[in-house]
Amino acid sequence: MKRLLQVLVIIFPLAVICQPNTEVYLFDLNTTGNQINITNGKNISNNEGYDNQPSFQYENTILFASTRNGQTDVVSYATNNGSKKWLTDTKQGSEYSPTSIPTTKDFSAIRLDTTGLQHLYRYRSGKSKVLLKDLKVGYHVWNSRNMLVSFVLGEPHNLIVSDLKSNLNIQVDTTIGRSLHNIPNTNLVSYIKKNKNEWEIRSLNTRSLETKKIANTVPNIEDMCWLADGSILMGKGKALYHFNPKKDTEWKIIKLFDKENFDNITRITVNKQNNKLVLVAEPETTLKPKLENIRWIAGNWKGEAFGGITEENWSEPSGGSMMATFKLIVDGKVNFYEIETISEVNNSLLLRLKHFNNELKGWETKDETVDFPLIKITKNKAIFEGMTFESIDKNNMIVYVAINQKNGATAIVPFSYTKK
């Protein structure tokens, strides 16, 4: 048994060993106009253990891998009525990464057998068949009914294009990530290239085998999906980022899941109609609303935002509060100051602040403050209405601030800080 566990760790790092407790969440998606709205979220797996790797089989049917009885099987979920149906029950192994096969009712999945063997299978009416006998496929996407692009396990991991008609497998790239997707309104496939200093989203032409850079990823993030307009979504922590290669120069946060009870977003996908979004995340554990649980905010923090240099100094908790001063310097001059406090109020926490110009003249009236009631505290986050503090490590922190725009929209601006 010990030898088997060693084999599984070596050949299949995404499998059952040390799997996180993840859940699959479904949202309504609206991309009308220039706004992307994500609402009505719900947990559709609601299952202790590993629930992951969702994909749409049809517009209203989601496939994902889910743990039951000590193994991982494929389950389908109907978005119109919430019904579930188990599609596999493989006693000699577990299935992962279920993916619909174009122009068929079949799907494919990675099977990890109890013997340690790992293959890509095709499933039809309860029966299965090995597709690529000589490749240890970890993730895959169908570019057409007979054209397959795969992440193949190796040192490093390789990008392989397989023509099932001619039984031809061609290595195109190496050192890649797990995220493989068809690019809407093209015949191209996207993949993640993990260079040493930056990760890239690249396109692949499966016929000419030509690859091109599209954009850099959100730093150190590899899970993504495409929207119908050719723009991209990526998730990190509780934030959802958006980028349009046709017009954007940097990633923008379009949604912060501050009220949802999950964190550490990974897989993400949408249906072809672009009205449903599915993501995978880890359920979060909340802490008591005490200053002691956010002591890590204390310190002298410096960073960059709004085209300038920012500095924020937070005191240790004392007297039932923490206090901070903030200033923004642009072109060598102070743009504005803030005084902030976080206080224990009515068995919760309340963040208050006041703004001042560079001559210390207040923006708010004498007794007016801008208030941010606490939503919750987790292991590495203090989440207030409109402002979230995230601890990256003991010397790095990100503060996400929701700022109202002139057009009525809300922009979420991240302030990346380093403790000095």
ABEGO torsion letter per residue (X at the ends): XAAAAAAAAAABAABABGBBBBBBBBBBBBABEABBBBBGBBBAAGBBEBBBGBBBABAABBBBBBBBGGBBBBBBBBAAAGBBBBABBBAABBBBGBBBBBGBABBBBBBBBAAGBBBBBBBBGGBBBBABAABBBABBBBABAABBBBBBBBOBBBBBBBBAAAGBBBBABBGBBABBBBBBGBABBBBBBBBAABBBBBBBBAAAGBBBBABBBBBGBABBBBBAAGBBBBBBEABBBBBBAAABABBBBABBBAABBBBGBBBBBBBAAGABBBBBBBBBBBBBBBAAAAAAABEBBBBBBGGBBBBBBBBBBBGGBBBBBBBBBBGGBBABBBBBBBBBBGGBBBBBBBBBBAAGBBABBAABBBBBBBABBBAABBBBBGBBBBBABAABBBBBBBBBBAAGBBBBBBBBBBBX
